[in-house]
């Protein structure tokens, strides 16, 4: 092989697209906040994220919370035409726990799905428990950051739509 062919091969190799970096152990825990430097839309960037998605529904969580109380939450994404969905949620205070669901991983004030939910019924849903800490003061604010990936199920970051919703609660 002559030097010019070898040089062209090196240039083409250098210009070739790099393989996509995935997170085999799940998305970074802090990614649910759309204002975070590394958020879900940092990797799933081919479609514009829905910054304040009305399609994210959370039931079981009042706007005014009580210190030390545990709330059973239903988290859902409705009206999605995507094949599968996954979520990541973080609370500025308090802790999460799964409700006997092996597809939910919890780390203190953060929780995420570990397996995609099928969107066959146009609704992806999960059940969680969130406990407000005892150390909160009346009038204090707690934020819940939710990100749901409506995925096209091709195992790439392309064609997916990230939905965000931030819920702000006040302590009673």
Phi, psi and omega per residue, in radians:
X1 nan 2.362 -3.135
X2 -1.497 2.951 -3.043
X3 -1.147 -0.593 -3.116
X4 -1.207 -0.659 3.093
X5 -1.164 -0.735 3.105
X6 -1.101 -0.707 3.138
X7 -1.139 -0.733 3.108
X8 -1.101 -0.709 3.099
X9 -1.058 -0.731 3.107
X10 -1.128 -0.732 3.133
X11 -1.113 -0.792 3.138
X12 -1.105 -0.677 3.097
X13 -1.108 -0.747 3.141
X14 -1.151 -0.570 -3.106
X15 -1.528 -0.198 -3.125
X16 -1.114 2.518 3.135
X17 -1.118 2.493 3.108
X18 -1.316 2.625 3.081
X19 -1.126 2.648 -3.135
X20 -1.202 2.398 3.085
X21 -1.572 2.099 3.122
X22 -1.925 2.897 3.073
X23 -1.903 1.604 -3.064
X24 -1.116 -0.377 3.131
X25 -1.703 0.200 -3.137
X26 1.884 2.864 3.141
X27 -1.121 2.668 3.063
X28 -0.974 2.401 -3.033
X29 -0.980 -0.592 -3.046
X30 -1.485 0.122 -2.984
X31 -1.349 -0.151 -3.059
X32 -1.273 -0.420 3.138
X33 -1.400 2.045 -3.102
X34 -1.103 -0.319 3.140
X35 -1.575 -0.092 3.124
X36 -1.210 2.587 3.136
X37 -1.041 -0.710 3.112
X38 -1.954 1.554 3.128
X39 -1.925 3.075 -3.064
X40 -1.014 -0.652 -3.120
X41 -1.282 -0.137 3.048
X42 -1.165 -0.581 3.135
X43 -1.749 -0.670 3.131
X44 -1.690 1.371 -2.912
X45 -1.948 0.016 -3.072
X46 -1.294 -0.430 3.090
X47 -2.014 2.582 3.104
X48 -1.174 2.352 3.092
X49 -1.241 2.721 3.048
X50 -1.666 1.794 -2.977
X51 -1.133 -0.714 3.137
X52 -2.269 1.355 -2.990
X53 -1.322 2.155 3.032
X54 -1.390 -0.149 3.110
X55 -1.450 -0.163 3.028
X56 -1.534 2.082 3.114
X57 -1.954 2.365 3.063
X58 -2.232 2.085 3.076
X59 -1.990 2.670 3.116
X60 1.653 0.073 -3.090
X61 -2.173 1.930 3.137
X62 -1.361 2.859 3.103
X63 -1.317 -0.382 3.062
X64 -2.014 2.119 -3.064
X65 -1.920 2.791 3.120
X66 -1.867 2.453 3.112
X67 -1.060 2.340 3.061
X68 1.356 -0.043 -3.117
X69 -1.491 2.519 3.075
X70 -1.789 2.317 -3.112
X71 -2.002 2.336 3.039
X72 -1.571 2.095 -3.063
X73 -1.947 2.513 2.930
X74 -1.977 2.169 -3.124
X75 -1.979 2.252 -3.083
X76 -2.533 2.631 2.922
X77 -2.026 2.119 -3.104
X78 -1.941 2.860 3.075
X79 1.087 0.561 3.114
X80 -1.746 2.407 3.086
X81 -1.713 0.139 -3.119
X82 -1.399 2.785 -3.033
X83 -1.303 -0.601 -3.091
X84 -2.609 2.914 -3.076
X85 -2.514 2.648 3.020
X86 -2.506 2.777 -3.082
X87 -2.328 2.836 3.000
X88 -2.526 2.293 -3.127
X89 -2.403 2.474 3.061
X90 -2.429 2.527 3.123
X91 -1.974 2.453 3.114
X92 -1.160 -0.432 3.073
X93 -2.574 2.734 3.110
X94 1.652 3.068 -3.092
X95 -2.322 2.641 3.109
X96 -1.827 2.770 2.914
X97 -2.575 2.618 3.094
X98 -1.446 2.769 3.089
X99 -1.849 1.479 3.128
X100 0.819 0.774 3.141
X101 -2.131 1.925 -3.107
X102 -1.249 -0.141 3.142
X103 -1.686 0.186 3.086
X104 -2.099 2.260 3.099
X105 -1.928 2.379 -3.076
X106 -2.156 2.429 3.037
X107 -2.411 1.534 3.136
X108 1.064 -2.001 -3.109
X109 -1.528 0.334 3.141
X110 -2.348 2.586 3.093
X111 -2.545 2.623 3.115
X112 -2.641 2.722 3.067
X113 -1.399 2.562 3.129
X114 -1.934 -0.104 3.098
X115 -2.516 2.476 -3.119
X116 -1.200 2.567 3.019
X117 -1.687 2.449 3.081
X118 -1.269 2.467 3.109
X119 -1.786 0.512 -3.080
X120 -0.990 -0.605 -3.140
X121 -1.670 0.266 -3.095
X122 1.088 0.352 3.086
X123 -2.481 2.193 2.961
X124 -1.808 2.335 -3.081
X125 -2.505 2.665 3.105
X126 -2.518 2.667 3.079
X127 -2.023 2.332 -3.125
X128 -2.421 2.868 2.937
X129 -2.110 2.406 3.090
X130 -2.208 2.265 3.139
X131 -1.901 2.139 3.047
X132 -1.287 2.383 -3.122
X133 -1.239 2.738 3.110
X134 -1.260 -0.478 -3.016
X135 -1.382 0.315 3.134
X136 -1.523 2.628 3.098
X137 -1.799 2.578 3.084
X138 -0.962 2.385 -3.130
X139 1.534 -0.229 3.111
X140 -1.160 2.665 -3.087
X141 -1.902 2.386 3.049
X142 -2.128 2.312 3.140
X143 -1.915 2.483 3.079
X144 -2.067 2.078 -3.129
X145 -1.816 2.189 -3.083
X146 -2.152 2.327 3.012
X147 -2.279 2.280 3.084
X148 -2.200 2.244 3.113
X149 -1.653 1.986 3.013
X150 -1.579 1.802 -2.959
X151 -1.806 2.677 3.102
X152 -1.585 0.058 3.004
X153 1.228 0.456 3.091
X154 -1.756 0.157 3.085
X155 1.109 0.433 3.054
X156 -2.212 2.913 3.107
X157 -1.410 -0.018 -3.068
X158 -1.595 2.437 3.118
X159 1.466 0.015 3.114
X160 -1.613 2.678 3.083
X161 -2.149 2.188 3.096
X162 -1.611 2.229 3.062
X163 -1.881 2.304 3.097
X164 -2.051 2.617 2.960
X165 -2.663 2.354 3.067
X166 -1.999 2.235 3.117
X167 -1.966 2.242 3.138
X168 -1.925 2.200 -3.117
X169 -2.094 2.616 3.104
X170 -1.917 2.527 3.140
X171 -1.478 2.329 3.134
X172 -1.270 nan nan
